[in-house]
Each structure stands twice: as structure tokens, then as C-alpha cells.
Amino acid sequence: MLSPRTLEDKEDELVQLKMRVAQLERELHPSPSTASLSAETADTRAPTEQENGPTSATEQAKECSPETQATVSDEKEGDDSSTALDGFGGPVPEFQDAPVDNQHGHPKCCWDIPPTKRLPVPLHKIAAHLRSCTDPHEKYVVIVSSGAYNPIHLMHLRAFYIARQFFEHHTNYRVVGGIVSPCHDTFVRQKTRSFPKQMITRKHRLGMCRVSVQGSSWIAVDRWEITRRRVMDYLSTLKHVEENLEKFFPKIEFRVVYLCGGNHLLTLSPKAMREEGFGCIAVCRPGQVDELLRQVPQAWTGIAHVVEDTAVLSRELELSSSTRVRNELIQGRDVSEKVGVAVEKYLEQNKIMEKIAGRMKWTEEDKKWLSADAAYQEATINEAPPKLKGKPPSRGVGIGHAMQKRDTLGAAGRRVMEATEIS
């Protein structure tokens, strides 16, 4: 029987091999650049499974091997102690440095990427994508999402795929990474104040986020926000990501984009986002976009994109929300279609359904950090927060109106809407 470490190494080799095959296919069968895609081309282009993201628990199970679906143990975290003090954190599969094969005339990477061991763990995936970049004039996007994730479910992850497809089909940006940032306990406690037992401890919220993205080649988890002393605003989280990108990839320019739901967009400050140079993309469910665009202030022009996911999904997936997942767990119902196989196994192994139902008590072990997370928090807790250019934004941005531009992606079932300037 292979050891967990050997299995991880083989998974890493498989991921690198798949990325190499994909690169060779692109070279043999070049396609028009994203910037040149017309609306008519986008309508007829059939999306791939990778672009659409997992649309069911079954598909996610295919994406993750049985080994990657296992929960993260304290022992495995201890093995990750070498990266415990990194700017980002999380036991996601590491990507080995693969030298670019140029014996057959293949173009080399246009960037000098640091060795993987010197990078924070979530940057491993970003670095792997950057190593396949051969055009120095390409523009790059890193998508960041923050939330309670109490617990994380498939629609959280699907939003990343919808956002990536939008950027690659409708802009000249290439998405090289996505980051899931679970928030501080204080925020979750406020959201579950009516049912305090339903607050999943930070250790398990972080653990479920990690297992949910282990099968992804581009989405990773950042533990910075959840390990702070207090709740961090979204701008500080984005600034933290930006500072790490600038530190480890100083010659590469990135656009950091905040991914959120439609309702959350109205609580953000367009002025602050513009001052800091961040973008925003709101992925909405059917029926939300028209009402949202009537309320979006004109100040969001040039900063925010509003995208509606109108694909036909299963009823279980369509109704996914953290609240609904918790309620169904309390009732003892199967939630695999909403959270995926990996997260469901984590829930079962840690008896979280029994604990949020009040049938079991949260133990001291549930409340303690894993050893690597505890070491990371201790080493970074006294660091000064990221310095913003302006004052922290106040909640709410007021009500405004915007014109809308629609673009229908027939095969994907997407309706894309952007706020544009009012003439």
C-alpha cells in the first residue's frame, strides 16, 4: 500500500503531466485569443467541464481521487510544518518544479518563477500556471472570495468557474488562480447568533475548505484571514493577497478581483475598490440580476461585472446554501449533492452533523488549531495589517441606476451583464 506522501507525489506528477498535455494541444491546435472572441463566437462555443466547474457531487467525485477526498489530519499538518510560516497556508497538493522542455522547439516560460519550495502553498498553483505562460504581454487575474463557509458547498466553488469563464471569454485577462479565504469566527458568530450551536468551529471550516479544493488545479485556500485577532474587512484581505503576489512575483502585474454574490455587491464601496485598484465580479442566480442592476450605483462602472449563471442545474445543487446544508444535516439527510463527496466525508468523520444538531458537544479538540495552523498564527499574529491607500470603507454604497449590456452564451446558459456609464 502506498503511503500518503507517495500518493501526493504521484498526484502532483499527474497534474503536471495533464497541464503539459494541455499546453501541447494548445500549440498544435491554436485558438483565437480571448480578447478577439466576438459575441457570436461566444454564443456557439461549447464550454468544457473545466470551465463550467463541478455541476454535481458526482462530477466533483470524478475530479477528486479517493486520496484527495480524505480529511486533513494533525499528522499531515505536521508534515507541512516547512510551509507553516508562509504568507498563505493550507495542505493543498504541492506542485513540483518542472523544467520546460525546449528540445523540440517549444517556447519557454517568459517569467522567472521562484522554486516551489520558496513559495507560500496557495501560490504553488498560480506558479504552475505562470510557468506555462509564453506571452510576456498577457494580463493576469487572481480571483479572491471571502466568506463564512459554514460550511462551504459546491455553489461557492461553481462561482469561481463562472467568473473564470467570464474573464477568459469577455476580457483579455487570463485567470491564473483562485483563492478561498474563510473569515474570522466573530463574523460567523454574528451570522449564527440565533442558533449558536450551528456555528462550525474555525478549525473545521478551514479544513472543509481545504478538502473541497484539493482536486482543483487552480483554486487554493488562504488561512490568513481566519487566523487574525479580529474580523478583517474585504479590502485588507485583497491587499494581503496583492502584497504576496508582488513579493514573490515582482515582475508580473496581476489584477486582484473580489468574487461575491449579488446581494453582497451592494455592501461594498466602489470608491475604495477603485482607489486600491481592485476589481469585483458578482455571480448571481437566476432572477437576481435585473433587480441588482437597477440598484447598482454608476460609481461601479469600470470596476464591477455582474454575471448571471442561468445553466440548468439539479434541484439539489440549485438550492444549495450553507443554511440549507446545516438544516439538512440536523435532519440527518444526505447533503453530498450540495457539498460534494470530499466535504461530506469530512462532515461524517468529524461528527459535525451531530454537533450542530446539539446531540453532541463541541470538544476542546474541535476548537484547537492543527499544529501547523497554530504555529502560523503565532508567527504572524502581531504583524501589522496591510496598509490601505484610503480609509476603511463604511458599509453600504447607496442606491443608483446603471444601464445594462447583455451577452448570451447559448451553450453555457450564461447571461452576462455589465454596469456601463449612463449617457
GUMAR-180562 format. One record per atom (N, C-alpha, C): x, y, z. Coordinates in pm, whole numbers, plus 50000, padded with zeros to 5 digits. Atoms other than C-alpha are relative to their C-alpha. Layout:
<nodes>
XYZ...
</nodes>
This chain:
<nodes>
500844987950000500005000050000500875012650000499204987850011501365034049904499735009150119500164990449891501975059550175499315012549950500654987550042500005092650172500955009249927499044991150065503175111350079500294995649858499775005350134503835088049782498815002949910501204997050078500225092449667499965014649960499984985650032500585130249687500995002849887498994997850104503785129049478499484995449864500525005050127502055107849214498895009149947501044990550043499075131849208500635012449939499324988150052501455161049160500544997549860499475003450131503145143248869498884999349897501135001150092499745135748714499475013849959500474986550029498635172248743500955007049904499024993750087501885184448586499924994249857500105006550130501515158848305498785004949924501224995150066497925170048233500195014149949499774986150043498985206448221500925000549879499085000450114501835197547983499264995549874500785004850115499455178147755499095011049947500874989150041497025207347755500775010849926499194989850066499835231247662500384995649859499655005150133500915208847372498805000449907501204999550083497315206647248499725014249952500224986150040497035244547250500995004149891499014996650102500255247047048499694993549865500325007150124499125220946794498715005049937501314995250049495585235046767499735013750059500194986649942495835272346836498595005049977501344994150008492555290546903500115015050011499964985549990491675327546880500185004450145499804994949865492735348347180498675004150060501234996449930490145356347442499535013849960500384986350031490245392947352499285001149867500594999150133489225385346994498694992449987501265007350006486205363947083498845009649983501174991650019483115380346942498824994150072501215005049934479655377047090499474987849926500525011350078478695353846805500824987550027499165011649971481705331346873499704994650138500275004349863480955330547243498684992450008501305006749999477355320147169500104985449960499975013350056478355289346974501084991450061498895007549943481375278947176499514991250113500445009349896480695247847383500985000250115499084999349885482135251447732500474986250041499475012649951484345224547873499574998050144500365002949860483735207348204500855008250095499124992449913486745225648347499535014450012500484986349998485265259448252498755001350085501274999149929481845251848395500144997150148499875003749861483165237648718499104988250031500825011649964481545208748905498535003850007501444997249998477795208048840499254989950086500645009649911477115178749071501054993650087499065006949912478635158849352500684988649927499415011050076479195130049107501175004749918498914994850081481305151648877501165004250088498904996249912483275165149170500744987750048499365012349955483915129649284500974994949894499115004150107485415121948943501245008749998498884990650005487615152948971500994997350111499145002649885488995142549312500234985050011499715014049977490745109649366499634996450143500365003849863489885089349679501005005450102499014995449905493155100149836499825014850033500164985849975492455137249792498725003050075501254997849929488995132549943500154997550151499815002849858490475121650277500135013050077499904988049918490295146450561501435002450039498654996149963493355165250673500234997050146499725003749862494835150550987501075008850061498964992449931497045166451251501384995449955498715005350040499835143651139500415005749866499684994450131499615155850780500355014650011499674986049978499585191750901501405001350055498664999349945502705184251099501044998249892499085001950111504355171950781500175012749919499964987750078503555206050629500655011550077499444989649914505495224450900500995008849928499044991750072508045236550648499355012149936500694988650059505385259350500499095006850100500924994849899503695267850827500085015150015499844985749979505095303150834499845008049872500194993050126504245311650476498905010350009501034989650002502105341650388498624994449979501245007250014499375317950275500174986750070499835013149939498665283550415498934990349960501015010050027496825250850372500624987849936499415012250055497655214350298499424996449866500415003250135496905215649927501174993249931498925007050067498905194049687501055009749948498934991450047502295209149612500324996749854499625002050139503395214049251501515000249991498555000850012506915202949176500485008749885499434991950107509175224948967500314991049882499795008050121509045210648616500705008649896499314992050101511705224148378499304999149866500684999650129510275234648045500844992849896499315007650103511185210547770500085008349874499834991750119512665230847487500784992649892499235007650097514355202647298499314999449864500745001050126511595202047037499515013549953500374986750047511355239446990498825006350069501134994249929508595245747243500435012850069499624987349936508575281647374500164998450149499765000349856509955286447722499095009850071500764990749918508175303448007500655013749994499474986450014508525341047975500315006450134499784994249867508815346148352500994991750079499085006849909511445337648609499244996950129500835003949887509325318548862500864993850109499215005849890510845310949205499724985150016500245014249972511265274349307498784998350089501255002349927508095259549450500195000350152499785000849855509605253549795500125013750065499864986749944510155290849838498705007949999501274992950015506535299749767499004995850107501135004049914503515300550001499174989549927500675011750059501395269649945498985003549891500964997250107498455285149751500645006149875499334994650118500925302749523500614989049914499495011150081502105268549407499174998349873500885002050116499105265549179500125011749903499824988250086499485301149049501324998949926498685001450063503175294648983499984989649890500085010550102502345262648794499375005349872500624994150119500085282348559500925010349935499094989950056502615310348519501144993549922498915006850070505255285148412499604995849859500465003650134503095276748111499755012249913500254987650075502825313348004501205003449913498934996850094504855322247697499885014049940500204986550052503455356747617500225010250112499724990349892505035384347831499005011450008500974989150002502225408047735498624995750052501275004749945499455386447883499685007150131500454994149874497395401348165499384989050085500405010949912496675380148468499025004650109500994997549894493795378248715500114989050106500155009349889493675362049058498685003350068501334998149943490145357249191500024996350148500005002249855489635360149568498565000850052501324999849939486495351549763500134997750150499985001249855485885355850135498594997550050501335002949946483015342350344500074991350122500075008349879481845322750645500334985449967499815014050039481855289250459499654990750116500465006849878479775274450738498854990149969498745004050062480105250350558500085004549854499844997350142481485255150207499184989849920500785009250085479325239949928500375002049854499595000250141479515233649554499695013049927500304987450068477865266449453501045010650031498884991249972480685285149627501104997749896498935003250094483155266949404499575002749856500494997650136480975269649094500165014649961499864985750029481085307649122501405003149948498644997850049484865305949071500104996549851499935004450139484415286848745499245009549907500774990550079481725310648618500805012849981499204987850008483955340348699501184998149905498865002450089486935324748524499564999649854500475000650138484915317248213499675013949946500314986450043483675353048202501265007649960498784992550028487165367948219500714995049875499265005450114488625344447961499235001249869500804998650123485745348847713499705014549965500484986450023484945385747753501035010850032498944990349974488225402347851501304994449945498695004850044491895399847759500854995550119499295005049882492795386748105500004984850003499905014449978493955351648185499974997450150500125003349858492905337148520501044989350034498945009449963495905320248684499814994250140500215005549867494495313549029498745005050066501144996049918491605314749271500324997050146499685001649857491825318749650498725000850083501125000449905489205308949909500545004750136499534994449873489585329450229498874999550105501025000649895487405317850521500225010950104499904988349914486655346450758500094996350148499805001249856487105351751132498744994750069501125005849923484945334251392498965010550041500944989649954483415367251507498915002649898500984997950107481715371951171499004988549995500885011750005480325336551175499094999750122500804999749877479155340351534498835009849986501054990250022477185371151432498924994549908500965005550095475535352751143499154988950062500735011449941474515323151360499555003150143500344996349862473565342851674498674994150046501305005949961470005328651666500124985150028499785014349980471345292951653501494997750022498555000249976474795294151816500644986349984499425013450016475265256251806500324996849855499775002750142475225257851427501285006649949498724994150039478495277151423501084989250001498935009950011481125252751295501325006750039498764994149951484485258551461500955003449885499094995150104487205276351268500914988949946499165011150044489355245151258499324991949891500725008450096486685225751071499565008049877500334991950118485585254450847501205000749906498784999550080489185257750731500304986349940499735013450050489555220150699499104996249883500915003350110486455216650480500335008049874499584992250116487625244850255501184993349931498805006350057490915226850210499664987349921500305012450071489465192950117499145002849877500874997150114486955209349881500775004449877499244995150115489695224249660501204991349967498835008350026492235196149671500004994149860500055005450135491015183249336500125010649893499914989250098491375217349169501465003349971498644996450039494485227248976500265015050013499774985649997493935264649028499385007250120500614993849883491835271549342500704994950126499305003549877493605272149681499355007250118500554994249877492885282450042501065008650068499144991049925494395311650235499495000650144500425000249860494305308750615500295013250072499614987549936495485344450680498835006650072501134992649943492065360050740499414993050122500655007349892490695332750966500884999250125499095001149885493795333451192500355013650060499714986749942493765371051268499335001450137500584997449869492865385851608498545004549991501334994150013489715402351475499534998249856500555000650135487455404151171500775009749910499324991550098489275417750866499015004049891500874995850109487495438550604500524994249869499655006450127487485426250246501185006749932498874993150063489975452850133501334995250058498765004949938492585440850383500354986049948499755013350054492165405250259500545000849858499534998350137492575416149897501425005749997498674993849994495585437549990501054989950042499075010649957497205408150167500374991149883499725008350118496865387049853500895007749903499234991950094498195415249636501465001450045498644998449948501235420649862500814987249983499285012650019502145383649846500334997549853499735001550142501845383249469501165009149958498924990650033504085414049444501334995550059498775004449933506585398949686500654988449927499435012150059507025365449513500065000449847499944998550146506345375949151500125014949967499884985350010507695411849145499945005649859499964995050138508005414448766498674997949927501265003350066504455402848693498895008750058501114991649957501415425248707498724991650007501245007549980498235409948849498845009550026501244993249965494665421948872499304991250103500675007549894493175410549204498525003549997501444998050017489405406049169499254993050113500815005449889486935401049452498754993349944501165007650044484315374149388498964999850112501054999749897480995378149570498654996949936501375001750048477255372349543499385013449969500654987550040474855397949404499615008950117500434992149885473465408949741501195006650070498824994949931476955413749881500615011949926499414989150079477945437149597499555013650051500554987149956475695464749733500555004450135499424996249871477525464250068501455004549985498614996250023480915471649909500115014749961499754986050034482475505649846500715001049866499334998650130483175512949477501165009950005498934990249989485285543049574501274993650056498855006549939487555522449799500614989649906499495010050094487835494549541500795006749887499314992850107488825519649274501345005650049498774994249945491395536749499501084989350018499025010649976493045503549582500364992449873499685006550127492985491649221499474985949986500575013450007490865460649278498764999849910501225001950076488105446849060499014991750079501035007849931484895428949153499154992949896500935007250085482725402448993498954993350088501115005549924479305392649127499314989349916500675011050069477895358849023498654997950066501375000449947474125357749061499264987649951500895010850042471485330949044498855005949920501074994850086468565333848801499005008450078501004991349941466175362148878500555011350084499414989949914468625383249078500595011849923499204990150071470415402448806499245012749967500764988150040467685425748680499805009550118500214991749882466875438049029501315006150048498714994949954470545441549117500495011549913499514989550089471375462248810499195012950013500774987849975468575486248898500515007350123499524994049876470325492549227501495003349998498554997750003473995492449126500305014549968499654986050026475415527849152500895001249877499164997650117477085542948847501485000050037498614999849955480245545049057500724986749977499385013050023480815508048989500484998449857499615001050140481395514848618501514998049988498585002850021484705500048508500654991950110499445007749888485175481148835499324986550013500775012249971482405455348868499404993849875500715007850101480995428348643498924992050073501105007949944477645411948713499684988949900500195011550088477225376948570498914991150058501065009049957474125355148587500264986049947499845014150038474545317648586498614994149978501335005150033471445305048404500034985649953499915014150039472665269648343498974991850076500985008949936470155242048420500754990650094499345008149899471275225948743498994990850068500895008849924469885198048956499345008150111500724992749896467355209049214500825000950129499195000249879469665198749497501115010449993498904990450014472535219549363499485014249994500574986550015470345249249271499615005850136500474995349870469025251449628501105000250106498905000549904472455249349788500235013350068499584988649918473225273550068500514994250130499445005249875475155269850393498894997650103501115001749906471955274850595499224987349970500775012050038470095248050400500804987350028499165011749973473045224250430499974996750149500045002549856473105228650808498654994250044501335005149964469335223250834499824985549960500145013850045469515191450631500914990650079499135008149916472445178950836499324996950133500705001849873470395184151153498894989549986501065009750025467595163550995500544986349961499405012850034470065135850912499914996449854500155002650143469655139550536501355000349930498795000550081472275133050268500225013749934499714986850058473985165450158501114999349895498885001550094476535151249914499775007549870500274992850123474755167149616500225015050016499814985549975475205201249779501445003550034498654996649954478675199349931501094992049931498985008450063480425172249732500434988750090499625012149928481855138949835501075002850106498894997549908485025152449998499525006850129500494992849882483245176750231499044991350080500925008749928480535151350313500764990150087499205009249920483175126750428500605007050120499434992449889484785153650640498945002250108501104997849905481415161550800499714987350080500315012649933480805124850879501124995950095498885004749919484285117151009500175008450127499854991349884484225146951246498705002050076501304999949931480575141351350499425014250014500464986249994479735177251266498485000849997501464999750005476095169251189499404997850139500495002349864475645156151544500235012150089499644988749913477315186651695499175012449971500834988350028475375213551511498544997550035501365003549959472175194651597499855000250151500074999749855473065196251968499994986450064500005013649945473195158552005501364996250058498665001549944476925160652078500565013950025499394987149970479025188452227501295001749919498724997050063481885205752052501094997650103498935003449907485065192552212501125010549994498844991050000488245211252301500864997549877499225003350120489925192852014499415006649876500664993250112487345207651774500395014749994499724985749992488305242451891501475003449984498554997650011492085238051875500445000049855499415000050134494065246851566500824987349980499005010050032496025220051391501385006050028498694995249955499705222551484500615010249905499414990750097500815239651162499255013349999500784987649997497965264851178500295008050126499674993249875498765272651541501365006949989498674994150017502405278551451499965012149907500134988850093501435300651160499375012150069500674989049931499085321451374500955006750099499094994449900501675325751648501095008549935498914992850066504305337151399499545012749929500474988650082502095361851211498985008950069501114993049938499515373951461500325014550032499634986349963501475405251557500455008549882499644992250118502205416051201499015011349979500894988750029500825449851102499084996249884500935003150110497715447050882500435007149872499654993550126498065455750514499615014850000500264985750001498275493150460499205003849876500874995950109495425506950251500285014649963499764986350046495635538850046499015009850060501034991449943492385552850183499514994750133500595004549875490235548950492499194987349975500865011850015488445515750554498595004249961501324995950049485085517250371498914997850102501195002049917481805521550551499104990049930500905009950059479125495350496498935006749917501064994850085476735501950211500515010649905499564990450100477145522349897498845008049944501134992350050473655536249846499354993449880500775005450111471245530849561500265008449876499784992950125471875540149200499444992049885500505006950119470995530148846501134998649900498995002150104473025516648560499324993949879500485006450121472425507248203500594986049998499505013650004472985471048114500294995549858499585005750127474705452647835499894984950014500245014349987473675416647772500734992349891499295008850091475605388847611499604985850036500495013349968474075354247590500984989549951499175011450038476285323347594499064988149990501035010150018473895298047445500334986650062499685013449952475685265347517500204999650149499714999849857476755275547864498815004550081501144995349925473455291047958500345011750089499594988649921475075323048078499365012749946500404986850044473685357948067500925009950071499014991149945476395383548115499515014249997500454986349991475515418348232501055008650066499004991249944477875447048296499405013850023500414986149977477255480948452500795008949906499334990850092478035507948195499605014150034500264986049967478145545548213498685004749939501244994350048474885564348178500325012249915499704988750090475005588047882499225012250038
</nodes>
